[in-house]
């Protein structure tokens, strides 16, 4: 049996529990230096971690990495950059050097191969997925296929290297003395526990870190301050990608003046995460004109569903074909205001046409069988590859029910990837 066939069989028919919850709880508590962090996390986020892993073939993993490499190659082309910056806010043209920490490439795994659904510059989940990956037990031994946990080693060291590289790309040498993990009302964010884990990871490696509400930052003309202390580098988790909101004025001023290193930056979002970019990545003629290598073009045309910008002159045709399309706001995030075409109403359609939306050819997600209250059911699967500079840092799946991914589906949540390698010849 091929790796792909074994993968499908395991995802649909393997119901055993791979997550060692006591091991996970011990790892979480140890990471943050607390005896009850894990229990509080379970109490507040009952569907954050799935009990099962998602299976993926070696061939599929290789294909997804090739897609990442092709997107990164396209983003380095002058023609491509000018095209995406043409619809980005002016702040995105500022280039201080950083390339964007913890990028997230999201895929649906179809029978025709992986499909790149979107790219995110403030992709959440990496810091909770690292300990999750280490708390797994391999099961379904009778499947006659060897497994390997698809998780990068030395995650903590790679994260420190990532932030250090971002610092040096703007400052030239050394390391930041103070890092701020910045979001709006961070303690109210669903993934606030991840901020706690990130802070603990960095501080254990001698990078002093605080978690800051963006509105509490102060720019004194020379330095960005939080609680009276200067911030050297901001790990940016805001969804105001261009720093346009009044409550982000201090961060914006410090960033524009080069007084603080911000990653991911407005420029990184413009180059990678604006949904309109997918209209270029699925256009072979334009990619060829800009000079992208043919092997990268072939990879992108196979993996990126055809995407177009919604406009009034295309409205009638798109409405007729809506059942085959998925509509997303150009600068959207977190599955907000996205619509499966088959479910939209005329009222919603009017909002889509009037807004900045893209229409993407629908690529159905794969399914993972789970046991829920003694009943077998199937959840949708979304795979996220976390990268920095095109290098894979970590990979994970999200299991969910509904139109878009969420961390609130019973039996769902984050799940590690188990790589299914084809048995050796003669075995």
Secondary structure, DSSP 8 states (H G I E B T S, - for coil): --HHHHHHHHHHH-----B-HHHHHHHHHHHHT-SSHHHHHHHH-TTSB-SS-EEEEHHHHHHHHHHHHHHHHHHT-HHHHHHHHHTS-GGGG---S---SSEEEEEEEETTEEEEEEEESS---HHHHHHHHTTB----GGGS-EEEE---S-HHHHHHHHHHHHHHHHHSSS--SEEEEEETTGGGSTTHHHHHHHHHHHHHTT-EEEEEEGGG-EE-SS-EEETTEEESEEEE--S-TT--SGGGHHHHHHHHTTSSEEES-HHHIIIII-TTHHHHHT-HHHHHHHT--HHHHHHHHHHB--EEE--GGGHHHHHHTGGGEEEEETT--TTTT-EEGGG--HHHHHHHHHS-EEEEE----EEEEEEETTEEEEEEEEEEEEEETTEEEEEEEEEE-SSS--S-STT-EEE-EEEEE---TT-
